[in-house]
Amino acid sequence: MKKLVSVLSILFLAAIVFFTLMGERLFYSTKPTVEIDRPIRIGDRVFLPKTAIFKEEDGEYIYTVTVRQGFSAELLTVTRVRLLSSMEDDTGYLGEDYMIVEAEGYTNSPTVISSSRPLKDGDMVVEG
C-alpha cells in the first residue's frame, strides 16, 4: 500500500511540474492564431479587408473578438456575425482590398482579418 501511495504521489507531482512548465505553451498551441484589426468607418459606412469576410455554406460572416481578463493572460473569444450585405469599395478611399459591409448588430468591435484554422462561434483564439 505504501508503494502505491508513493507511486501515485510521484506521478501527481510530475503532472503538477509538467503543467506548470508547459501549460501555457499547450494552451496556445491548441488555439487558432488570428490577426485582428478594427474596422474603418467613413461616414455611415464600415470598411473591412476582404480577408475578414468568411464565406460559409449558409452565407457570409465576420468574426468579432471579445477580450476578457483571465488569471494570467487575456482570453480572446470570437463571435460569428452574419453579414447583411458586402460590396466592393466604390469610394476609392481604401482600394480594392477592402469591402463595405453591413452586419446584424455589428459595432466597432475588433474583427478577425485572418485565421490559421477555420473558426466556429465561441472559439477561443490567440492573436499572432
C-alpha positions in Angstrom: 0.0 0.0 0.0 2.9 2.4 0.8 4.4 1.7 -2.6 1.1 2.5 -4.4 0.7 5.8 -2.4 4.4 6.7 -3.2 4.0 6.0 -6.9 0.8 8.0 -7.1 2.3 10.8 -5.2 5.3 10.9 -7.6 3.0 10.8 -10.7 0.9 13.6 -9.2 4.0 15.7 -8.5 5.3 15.1 -12.0 2.0 16.1 -13.5 2.0 19.4 -11.5 5.5 20.2 -12.6 4.7 19.3 -16.2 1.7 21.5 -16.4 3.4 24.3 -14.5 6.2 24.4 -17.1 4.3 23.5 -20.2 0.7 24.6 -19.6 0.8 27.9 -21.3 2.6 26.5 -24.3 0.0 23.7 -24.5 -2.9 26.2 -24.3 -1.6 28.4 -27.0 -0.7 25.6 -29.4 -4.2 24.2 -29.4 -5.9 27.5 -30.4 -6.2 29.1 -33.9 -3.9 32.0 -34.4 -5.7 35.1 -35.8 -4.8 38.6 -37.0 -7.1 41.2 -35.5 -7.9 44.7 -36.6 -10.6 47.3 -36.1 -13.0 48.3 -38.9 -12.6 51.6 -40.7 -15.6 53.9 -40.5 -16.1 56.6 -43.1 -19.4 58.4 -42.7 -22.0 55.7 -42.1 -20.1 53.0 -44.0 -18.0 50.3 -42.4 -14.9 49.0 -44.3 -13.1 45.8 -43.7 -10.4 44.0 -45.6 -11.7 41.3 -48.0 -9.8 38.7 -45.8 -12.1 39.5 -42.9 -15.2 38.1 -44.8 -15.6 34.3 -44.3 -17.8 32.6 -46.9 -19.6 29.6 -45.5 -22.4 27.4 -46.9 -25.2 29.5 -45.4 -23.8 33.0 -46.2 -21.0 35.4 -45.4 -19.8 36.1 -41.9 -17.2 38.1 -40.0 -15.8 37.2 -36.6 -15.7 39.8 -33.8 -13.3 39.4 -30.9 -14.3 39.7 -27.2 -11.4 40.2 -24.8 -11.7 39.2 -21.1 -9.0 39.1 -18.5 -8.0 35.6 -17.4 -5.9 34.7 -14.4 -2.6 35.4 -16.1 -3.5 36.4 -19.6 -6.1 38.0 -21.8 -8.6 35.4 -23.2 -9.9 36.1 -26.7 -13.2 34.6 -27.9 -14.7 35.0 -31.3 -18.4 35.7 -32.1 -19.7 34.9 -35.6 -21.7 37.8 -37.1 -23.8 37.3 -40.2 -23.3 39.9 -42.9 -26.5 41.5 -44.3 -24.5 42.9 -47.3 -21.0 43.3 -48.6 -19.8 45.2 -51.7 -16.6 46.4 -53.3 -15.3 49.7 -52.1 -16.7 52.1 -54.7 -15.5 55.2 -52.9 -11.8 54.8 -53.8 -10.7 55.7 -50.3 -9.1 52.4 -49.4 -8.6 50.5 -52.7 -9.7 47.1 -54.0 -8.6 45.1 -50.9 -11.5 46.5 -48.8 -15.2 45.8 -48.8 -18.1 47.9 -47.5 -20.0 45.7 -45.0 -23.3 45.8 -43.1 -23.9 43.2 -40.4 -26.5 42.3 -37.8 -25.7 44.2 -34.6 -22.2 44.9 -35.6 -20.4 47.6 -33.7 -16.8 48.9 -33.8 -15.5 45.6 -32.4 -12.1 44.2 -33.1 -12.5 41.9 -36.0 -10.6 38.8 -37.2 -9.0 39.6 -40.6 -7.2 36.2 -41.0 -7.0 32.9 -39.2 -4.7 29.9 -39.2 -7.6 27.5 -39.0 -11.4 27.5 -39.7 -13.3 29.2 -36.9 -16.6 28.5 -35.1 -18.7 30.8 -33.0 -17.4 30.8 -29.4 -13.8 29.6 -30.3 -11.0 30.8 -28.1 -8.2 32.2 -30.2 -4.7 33.6 -29.9 -3.5 36.8 -31.5 -0.4 36.2 -33.6 
